[in-house]
Amino acid sequence: MSAPPELPDIVSRAFDVSRKAGYVSFCRNETGRLLATLAATRGGTLAEFGTGCGVGTAWLRSGVRNGAHILTAERDPRLATAAAEIFHDDDHVEVLEADWSTLHERGPYSLIFLDSGDPDSVRVDAVVDLLEPGGIVVLDDFTPCEMWPPIAYGRVDTLREEWLTDERFTAVEVMIAPDASALIATRR
């Protein structure tokens, strides 16, 4: 088996900042590579909610082309400050110490990465109007499920079911590792 691809420099810096801050909840490399790939197809403004220390943001930045701009919001002041350190000299990234509702004022977006621990904040109805037609939403941190309706922790995973069945989106669950999947939804 060959070694995995090298990490982009910006992602390595984000991991260093996360470790220094003692923050261990961050975007997996598999999800990051997916984000970089999708970001490379987008123009305009991309958004992220749940910045943490900026690892997901760094993955998005590593893929951005065509002068696209990334706006990311983190509620925790300590984490937002740590993430801002990574991108202090990057005109393509703006880190906000703010609740995700701030993103409503700056849309629409061509891609949104929702990395929130609060399932209610990532409901379809809360997000659909933030996306331009053809815009993409990525939600991560799912455990792969082979049944329908999807089951998580012994009950129906209503969040996953909602995203996969909403008629305003074309959506798919993508397994990114044996123990992890992400949802990708494109606004019709």
TORMARKE-439779 format. One record per residue (C-alpha): residue number from 1; residue in three letters; x, y, z. Coordinates in nm, 4 decimals, decimal comma. Layout:
// residues N
<titor><n>NUM</n><res>Ala</res><east>X</east><north>Y</north><up>Z</up></titor>
...
// end
This chain:
// residues 188
<titor><n>1</n><res>Met</res><east>0,0000</east><north>0,0000</north><up>0,0000</up></titor>
<titor><n>2</n><res>Ser</res><east>0,1342</east><north>0,3425</north><up>-0,0882</up></titor>
<titor><n>3</n><res>Ala</res><east>0,1456</east><north>0,6364</north><up>0,1487</up></titor>
<titor><n>4</n><res>Pro</res><east>-0,1443</east><north>0,8826</north><up>0,1480</up></titor>
<titor><n>5</n><res>Pro</res><east>-0,0936</east><north>1,2079</north><up>-0,0429</up></titor>
<titor><n>6</n><res>Glu</res><east>0,0929</east><north>1,4859</north><up>0,1355</up></titor>
<titor><n>7</n><res>Leu</res><east>-0,1200</east><north>1,7402</north><up>0,3198</up></titor>
<titor><n>8</n><res>Pro</res><east>-0,1422</east><north>2,0861</north><up>0,1654</up></titor>
<titor><n>9</n><res>Asp</res><east>0,0700</east><north>2,3385</north><up>0,3601</up></titor>
<titor><n>10</n><res>Ile</res><east>-0,2357</east><north>2,5352</north><up>0,4745</up></titor>
<titor><n>11</n><res>Val</res><east>-0,3897</east><north>2,2172</north><up>0,6177</up></titor>
<titor><n>12</n><res>Ser</res><east>-0,0681</east><north>2,1274</north><up>0,8009</up></titor>
<titor><n>13</n><res>Arg</res><east>-0,0666</east><north>2,4774</north><up>0,9538</up></titor>
<titor><n>14</n><res>Ala</res><east>-0,4284</east><north>2,4328</north><up>1,0641</up></titor>
<titor><n>15</n><res>Phe</res><east>-0,3471</east><north>2,0990</north><up>1,2302</up></titor>
<titor><n>16</n><res>Asp</res><east>-0,0551</east><north>2,2660</north><up>1,4123</up></titor>
<titor><n>17</n><res>Val</res><east>-0,2818</east><north>2,5447</north><up>1,5394</up></titor>
<titor><n>18</n><res>Ser</res><east>-0,5436</east><north>2,2888</north><up>1,6492</up></titor>
<titor><n>19</n><res>Arg</res><east>-0,2872</east><north>2,0864</north><up>1,8435</up></titor>
<titor><n>20</n><res>Lys</res><east>-0,1480</east><north>2,4006</north><up>2,0063</up></titor>
<titor><n>21</n><res>Ala</res><east>-0,5008</east><north>2,5021</north><up>2,1096</up></titor>
<titor><n>22</n><res>Gly</res><east>-0,5724</east><north>2,1535</north><up>2,2449</up></titor>
<titor><n>23</n><res>Tyr</res><east>-0,8618</east><north>2,1158</north><up>2,0025</up></titor>
<titor><n>24</n><res>Val</res><east>-0,9063</east><north>1,7597</north><up>1,8775</up></titor>
<titor><n>25</n><res>Ser</res><east>-1,2450</east><north>1,7773</north><up>1,7057</up></titor>
<titor><n>26</n><res>Phe</res><east>-1,1662</east><north>1,8618</north><up>1,3473</up></titor>
<titor><n>27</n><res>Cys</res><east>-1,2362</east><north>1,7671</north><up>0,9893</up></titor>
<titor><n>28</n><res>Arg</res><east>-1,1021</east><north>1,4253</north><up>0,8885</up></titor>
<titor><n>29</n><res>Asn</res><east>-0,8561</east><north>1,4157</north><up>0,5998</up></titor>
<titor><n>30</n><res>Glu</res><east>-1,1008</east><north>1,2097</north><up>0,3923</up></titor>
<titor><n>31</n><res>Thr</res><east>-1,3678</east><north>1,4770</north><up>0,4355</up></titor>
<titor><n>32</n><res>Gly</res><east>-1,1069</east><north>1,7448</north><up>0,3720</up></titor>
<titor><n>33</n><res>Arg</res><east>-1,0043</east><north>1,5987</north><up>0,0389</up></titor>
<titor><n>34</n><res>Leu</res><east>-1,3724</east><north>1,5874</north><up>-0,0599</up></titor>
<titor><n>35</n><res>Leu</res><east>-1,4094</east><north>1,9540</north><up>0,0417</up></titor>
<titor><n>36</n><res>Ala</res><east>-1,1003</east><north>2,0574</north><up>-0,1555</up></titor>
<titor><n>37</n><res>Thr</res><east>-1,2298</east><north>1,8751</north><up>-0,4629</up></titor>
<titor><n>38</n><res>Leu</res><east>-1,5725</east><north>2,0374</north><up>-0,4419</up></titor>
<titor><n>39</n><res>Ala</res><east>-1,4243</east><north>2,3817</north><up>-0,3668</up></titor>
<titor><n>40</n><res>Ala</res><east>-1,2172</east><north>2,3554</north><up>-0,6846</up></titor>
<titor><n>41</n><res>Thr</res><east>-1,5439</east><north>2,3468</north><up>-0,8837</up></titor>
<titor><n>42</n><res>Arg</res><east>-1,6929</east><north>2,6572</north><up>-0,7222</up></titor>
<titor><n>43</n><res>Gly</res><east>-1,6702</east><north>3,0286</north><up>-0,7767</up></titor>
<titor><n>44</n><res>Gly</res><east>-1,8252</east><north>3,3102</north><up>-0,5759</up></titor>
<titor><n>45</n><res>Thr</res><east>-1,8547</east><north>3,2728</north><up>-0,2006</up></titor>
<titor><n>46</n><res>Leu</res><east>-1,8243</east><north>2,9523</north><up>-0,0016</up></titor>
<titor><n>47</n><res>Ala</res><east>-1,9368</east><north>2,9315</north><up>0,3610</up></titor>
<titor><n>48</n><res>Glu</res><east>-1,8643</east><north>2,7145</north><up>0,6599</up></titor>
<titor><n>49</n><res>Phe</res><east>-2,0348</east><north>2,6931</north><up>0,9964</up></titor>
<titor><n>50</n><res>Gly</res><east>-1,8436</east><north>2,5250</north><up>1,2747</up></titor>
<titor><n>51</n><res>Thr</res><east>-1,4929</east><north>2,6500</north><up>1,1997</up></titor>
<titor><n>52</n><res>Gly</res><east>-1,3293</east><north>2,5042</north><up>1,5076</up></titor>
<titor><n>53</n><res>Cys</res><east>-0,9597</east><north>2,5830</north><up>1,4657</up></titor>
<titor><n>54</n><res>Gly</res><east>-0,9871</east><north>2,6038</north><up>1,0869</up></titor>
<titor><n>55</n><res>Val</res><east>-0,8939</east><north>2,2577</north><up>0,9559</up></titor>
<titor><n>56</n><res>Gly</res><east>-1,2056</east><north>2,2291</north><up>0,7374</up></titor>
<titor><n>57</n><res>Thr</res><east>-1,1546</east><north>2,5870</north><up>0,6254</up></titor>
<titor><n>58</n><res>Ala</res><east>-0,7962</east><north>2,5052</north><up>0,5308</up></titor>
<titor><n>59</n><res>Trp</res><east>-0,9132</east><north>2,2095</north><up>0,3232</up></titor>
<titor><n>60</n><res>Leu</res><east>-1,1648</east><north>2,4343</north><up>0,1445</up></titor>
<titor><n>61</n><res>Arg</res><east>-0,8900</east><north>2,6925</north><up>0,0878</up></titor>
<titor><n>62</n><res>Ser</res><east>-0,6573</east><north>2,4312</north><up>-0,0564</up></titor>
<titor><n>63</n><res>Gly</res><east>-0,9087</east><north>2,3681</north><up>-0,3339</up></titor>
<titor><n>64</n><res>Val</res><east>-1,0370</east><north>2,7199</north><up>-0,4050</up></titor>
<titor><n>65</n><res>Arg</res><east>-0,9812</east><north>2,8486</north><up>-0,7584</up></titor>
<titor><n>66</n><res>Asn</res><east>-1,1139</east><north>3,1347</north><up>-0,9660</up></titor>
<titor><n>67</n><res>Gly</res><east>-1,0846</east><north>3,3958</north><up>-0,6899</up></titor>
<titor><n>68</n><res>Ala</res><east>-1,3568</east><north>3,2388</north><up>-0,4755</up></titor>
<titor><n>69</n><res>His</res><east>-1,3988</east><north>3,3693</north><up>-0,1211</up></titor>
<titor><n>70</n><res>Ile</res><east>-1,4550</east><north>3,1632</north><up>0,1961</up></titor>
<titor><n>71</n><res>Leu</res><east>-1,6591</east><north>3,2979</north><up>0,4846</up></titor>
<titor><n>72</n><res>Thr</res><east>-1,6471</east><north>3,0881</north><up>0,8015</up></titor>
<titor><n>73</n><res>Ala</res><east>-1,8258</east><north>3,1393</north><up>1,1337</up></titor>
<titor><n>74</n><res>Glu</res><east>-1,7264</east><north>3,0038</north><up>1,4752</up></titor>
<titor><n>75</n><res>Arg</res><east>-1,9148</east><north>3,0872</north><up>1,7967</up></titor>
<titor><n>76</n><res>Asp</res><east>-1,6324</east><north>3,0072</north><up>2,0378</up></titor>
<titor><n>77</n><res>Pro</res><east>-1,4085</east><north>3,3168</north><up>2,0618</up></titor>
<titor><n>78</n><res>Arg</res><east>-1,0954</east><north>3,1143</north><up>2,1470</up></titor>
<titor><n>79</n><res>Leu</res><east>-1,1386</east><north>2,8847</north><up>1,8463</up></titor>
<titor><n>80</n><res>Ala</res><east>-1,2270</east><north>3,1714</north><up>1,6108</up></titor>
<titor><n>81</n><res>Thr</res><east>-0,9099</east><north>3,3530</north><up>1,7166</up></titor>
<titor><n>82</n><res>Ala</res><east>-0,7012</east><north>3,0405</north><up>1,6569</up></titor>
<titor><n>83</n><res>Ala</res><east>-0,8537</east><north>2,9920</north><up>1,3094</up></titor>
<titor><n>84</n><res>Ala</res><east>-0,8050</east><north>3,3591</north><up>1,2207</up></titor>
<titor><n>85</n><res>Glu</res><east>-0,4332</east><north>3,3146</north><up>1,2963</up></titor>
<titor><n>86</n><res>Ile</res><east>-0,4037</east><north>3,0651</north><up>1,0089</up></titor>
<titor><n>87</n><res>Phe</res><east>-0,5617</east><north>3,2967</north><up>0,7520</up></titor>
<titor><n>88</n><res>His</res><east>-0,4471</east><north>3,6398</north><up>0,8767</up></titor>
<titor><n>89</n><res>Asp</res><east>-0,2732</east><north>3,7185</north><up>0,5461</up></titor>
<titor><n>90</n><res>Asp</res><east>-0,5180</east><north>3,5453</north><up>0,3101</up></titor>
<titor><n>91</n><res>Asp</res><east>-0,7633</east><north>3,7688</north><up>0,1242</up></titor>
<titor><n>92</n><res>His</res><east>-0,9670</east><north>3,4635</north><up>0,0202</up></titor>
<titor><n>93</n><res>Val</res><east>-1,0695</east><north>3,3660</north><up>0,3759</up></titor>
<titor><n>94</n><res>Glu</res><east>-1,2675</east><north>3,5619</north><up>0,6334</up></titor>
<titor><n>95</n><res>Val</res><east>-1,3067</east><north>3,4127</north><up>0,9823</up></titor>
<titor><n>96</n><res>Leu</res><east>-1,5970</east><north>3,5469</north><up>1,1861</up></titor>
<titor><n>97</n><res>Glu</res><east>-1,6453</east><north>3,5071</north><up>1,5584</up></titor>
<titor><n>98</n><res>Ala</res><east>-2,0186</east><north>3,4675</north><up>1,5205</up></titor>
<titor><n>99</n><res>Asp</res><east>-2,3192</east><north>3,2431</north><up>1,5230</up></titor>
<titor><n>100</n><res>Trp</res><east>-2,4038</east><north>3,0867</north><up>1,1882</up></titor>
<titor><n>101</n><res>Ser</res><east>-2,7062</east><north>3,3183</north><up>1,1509</up></titor>
<titor><n>102</n><res>Thr</res><east>-2,4484</east><north>3,5790</north><up>1,0437</up></titor>
<titor><n>103</n><res>Leu</res><east>-2,4131</east><north>3,3800</north><up>0,7209</up></titor>
<titor><n>104</n><res>His</res><east>-2,7726</east><north>3,4733</north><up>0,6294</up></titor>
<titor><n>105</n><res>Glu</res><east>-2,6624</east><north>3,8324</north><up>0,5768</up></titor>
<titor><n>106</n><res>Arg</res><east>-2,3865</east><north>3,7473</north><up>0,3287</up></titor>
<titor><n>107</n><res>Gly</res><east>-2,5338</east><north>3,4808</north><up>0,0951</up></titor>
<titor><n>108</n><res>Pro</res><east>-2,6163</east><north>3,3256</north><up>-0,1348</up></titor>
<titor><n>109</n><res>Tyr</res><east>-2,3327</east><north>3,0745</north><up>-0,1416</up></titor>
<titor><n>110</n><res>Ser</res><east>-2,2015</east><north>2,8372</north><up>-0,4046</up></titor>
<titor><n>111</n><res>Leu</res><east>-2,0962</east><north>2,5822</north><up>-0,1395</up></titor>
<titor><n>112</n><res>Ile</res><east>-2,1737</east><north>2,5472</north><up>0,2305</up></titor>
<titor><n>113</n><res>Phe</res><east>-1,9899</east><north>2,3128</north><up>0,4652</up></titor>
<titor><n>114</n><res>Leu</res><east>-2,1984</east><north>2,2476</north><up>0,7742</up></titor>
<titor><n>115</n><res>Asp</res><east>-1,9782</east><north>2,1102</north><up>1,0474</up></titor>
<titor><n>116</n><res>Ser</res><east>-2,2077</east><north>2,1794</north><up>1,3370</up></titor>
<titor><n>117</n><res>Gly</res><east>-2,2704</east><north>1,9628</north><up>1,6386</up></titor>
<titor><n>118</n><res>Asp</res><east>-2,6285</east><north>2,0939</north><up>1,6557</up></titor>
<titor><n>119</n><res>Pro</res><east>-2,8550</east><north>1,8931</north><up>1,4207</up></titor>
<titor><n>120</n><res>Asp</res><east>-3,1342</east><north>2,1532</north><up>1,4419</up></titor>
<titor><n>121</n><res>Ser</res><east>-2,9086</east><north>2,4195</north><up>1,2911</up></titor>
<titor><n>122</n><res>Val</res><east>-2,8442</east><north>2,2116</north><up>0,9782</up></titor>
<titor><n>123</n><res>Arg</res><east>-3,2043</east><north>2,1366</north><up>0,8830</up></titor>
<titor><n>124</n><res>Val</res><east>-3,2901</east><north>2,1772</north><up>0,5158</up></titor>
<titor><n>125</n><res>Asp</res><east>-3,5318</east><north>2,4665</north><up>0,5729</up></titor>
<titor><n>126</n><res>Ala</res><east>-3,2639</east><north>2,6624</north><up>0,7618</up></titor>
<titor><n>127</n><res>Val</res><east>-3,0146</east><north>2,6255</north><up>0,4754</up></titor>
<titor><n>128</n><res>Val</res><east>-3,1979</east><north>2,6111</north><up>0,1405</up></titor>
<titor><n>129</n><res>Asp</res><east>-3,2283</east><north>2,9887</north><up>0,0911</up></titor>
<titor><n>130</n><res>Leu</res><east>-2,8580</east><north>3,0391</north><up>0,1685</up></titor>
<titor><n>131</n><res>Leu</res><east>-2,7603</east><north>2,8514</north><up>-0,1482</up></titor>
<titor><n>132</n><res>Glu</res><east>-2,7598</east><north>2,9749</north><up>-0,5025</up></titor>
<titor><n>133</n><res>Pro</res><east>-2,9280</east><north>2,7413</north><up>-0,7545</up></titor>
<titor><n>134</n><res>Gly</res><east>-2,6786</east><north>2,4622</north><up>-0,8221</up></titor>
<titor><n>135</n><res>Gly</res><east>-2,5071</east><north>2,5316</north><up>-0,4900</up></titor>
<titor><n>136</n><res>Ile</res><east>-2,3722</east><north>2,2424</north><up>-0,2859</up></titor>
<titor><n>137</n><res>Val</res><east>-2,4120</east><north>2,1584</north><up>0,0830</up></titor>
<titor><n>138</n><res>Val</res><east>-2,1732</east><north>1,9177</north><up>0,2572</up></titor>
<titor><n>139</n><res>Leu</res><east>-2,2592</east><north>1,7690</north><up>0,5968</up></titor>
<titor><n>140</n><res>Asp</res><east>-2,0118</east><north>1,5363</north><up>0,7649</up></titor>
<titor><n>141</n><res>Asp</res><east>-1,9723</east><north>1,3156</north><up>1,0698</up></titor>
<titor><n>142</n><res>Phe</res><east>-2,2266</east><north>1,0500</north><up>0,9742</up></titor>
<titor><n>143</n><res>Thr</res><east>-2,1821</east><north>0,6797</north><up>1,0410</up></titor>
<titor><n>144</n><res>Pro</res><east>-2,2498</east><north>0,4791</north><up>0,7249</up></titor>
<titor><n>145</n><res>Cys</res><east>-2,5879</east><north>0,3067</north><up>0,7228</up></titor>
<titor><n>146</n><res>Glu</res><east>-2,7024</east><north>0,0414</north><up>0,4760</up></titor>
<titor><n>147</n><res>Met</res><east>-3,0744</east><north>0,0441</north><up>0,5611</up></titor>
<titor><n>148</n><res>Trp</res><east>-3,3713</east><north>0,2642</north><up>0,4931</up></titor>
<titor><n>149</n><res>Pro</res><east>-3,4824</east><north>0,4579</north><up>0,6748</up></titor>
<titor><n>150</n><res>Pro</res><east>-3,1330</east><north>0,5316</north><up>0,8059</up></titor>
<titor><n>151</n><res>Ile</res><east>-3,0796</east><north>0,4297</north><up>1,1669</up></titor>
<titor><n>152</n><res>Ala</res><east>-2,8335</east><north>0,5947</north><up>1,4045</up></titor>
<titor><n>153</n><res>Tyr</res><east>-2,8004</east><north>0,5151</north><up>1,7735</up></titor>
<titor><n>154</n><res>Gly</res><east>-3,1003</east><north>0,2817</north><up>1,7620</up></titor>
<titor><n>155</n><res>Arg</res><east>-3,3513</east><north>0,5222</north><up>1,6042</up></titor>
<titor><n>156</n><res>Val</res><east>-3,4355</east><north>0,6779</north><up>1,2698</up></titor>
<titor><n>157</n><res>Asp</res><east>-3,1791</east><north>0,9392</north><up>1,1705</up></titor>
<titor><n>158</n><res>Thr</res><east>-3,4292</east><north>1,2088</north><up>1,0763</up></titor>
<titor><n>159</n><res>Leu</res><east>-3,1605</east><north>1,4613</north><up>0,9796</up></titor>
<titor><n>160</n><res>Arg</res><east>-3,0072</east><north>1,2272</north><up>0,7219</up></titor>
<titor><n>161</n><res>Glu</res><east>-3,3520</east><north>1,1196</north><up>0,6004</up></titor>
<titor><n>162</n><res>Glu</res><east>-3,4608</east><north>1,4830</north><up>0,5606</up></titor>
<titor><n>163</n><res>Trp</res><east>-3,1576</east><north>1,5767</north><up>0,3460</up></titor>
<titor><n>164</n><res>Leu</res><east>-3,1760</east><north>1,2652</north><up>0,1284</up></titor>
<titor><n>165</n><res>Thr</res><east>-3,5481</east><north>1,3041</north><up>0,0497</up></titor>
<titor><n>166</n><res>Asp</res><east>-3,6044</east><north>1,6792</north><up>0,0175</up></titor>
<titor><n>167</n><res>Glu</res><east>-3,7236</east><north>1,7576</north><up>-0,3367</up></titor>
<titor><n>168</n><res>Arg</res><east>-3,5347</east><north>2,0892</north><up>-0,3448</up></titor>
<titor><n>169</n><res>Phe</res><east>-3,2070</east><north>1,8968</north><up>-0,3519</up></titor>
<titor><n>170</n><res>Thr</res><east>-3,0390</east><north>1,6135</north><up>-0,5326</up></titor>
<titor><n>171</n><res>Ala</res><east>-2,8515</east><north>1,4401</north><up>-0,2527</up></titor>
<titor><n>172</n><res>Val</res><east>-2,6269</east><north>1,1432</north><up>-0,1894</up></titor>
<titor><n>173</n><res>Glu</res><east>-2,4519</east><north>0,9871</north><up>0,1068</up></titor>
<titor><n>174</n><res>Val</res><east>-2,0860</east><north>0,9182</north><up>0,0292</up></titor>
<titor><n>175</n><res>Met</res><east>-1,8771</east><north>0,6797</north><up>0,2356</up></titor>
<titor><n>176</n><res>Ile</res><east>-1,5445</east><north>0,8528</north><up>0,2957</up></titor>
<titor><n>177</n><res>Ala</res><east>-1,3953</east><north>0,5849</north><up>0,5210</up></titor>
<titor><n>178</n><res>Pro</res><east>-1,5171</east><north>0,2509</north><up>0,6582</up></titor>
<titor><n>179</n><res>Asp</res><east>-1,6526</east><north>0,4303</north><up>0,9655</up></titor>
<titor><n>180</n><res>Ala</res><east>-1,7575</east><north>0,7672</north><up>0,8199</up></titor>
<titor><n>181</n><res>Ser</res><east>-1,9817</east><north>0,9169</north><up>0,5573</up></titor>
<titor><n>182</n><res>Ala</res><east>-2,0829</east><north>1,2611</north><up>0,4386</up></titor>
<titor><n>183</n><res>Leu</res><east>-2,3939</east><north>1,3952</north><up>0,2716</up></titor>
<titor><n>184</n><res>Ile</res><east>-2,3626</east><north>1,6025</north><up>-0,0428</up></titor>
<titor><n>185</n><res>Ala</res><east>-2,6720</east><north>1,7885</north><up>-0,1597</up></titor>
<titor><n>186</n><res>Thr</res><east>-2,7050</east><north>2,0127</north><up>-0,4657</up></titor>
<titor><n>187</n><res>Arg</res><east>-2,9831</east><north>2,2692</north><up>-0,4770</up></titor>
<titor><n>188</n><res>Arg</res><east>-3,2063</east><north>2,2198</north><up>-0,7798</up></titor>
// end
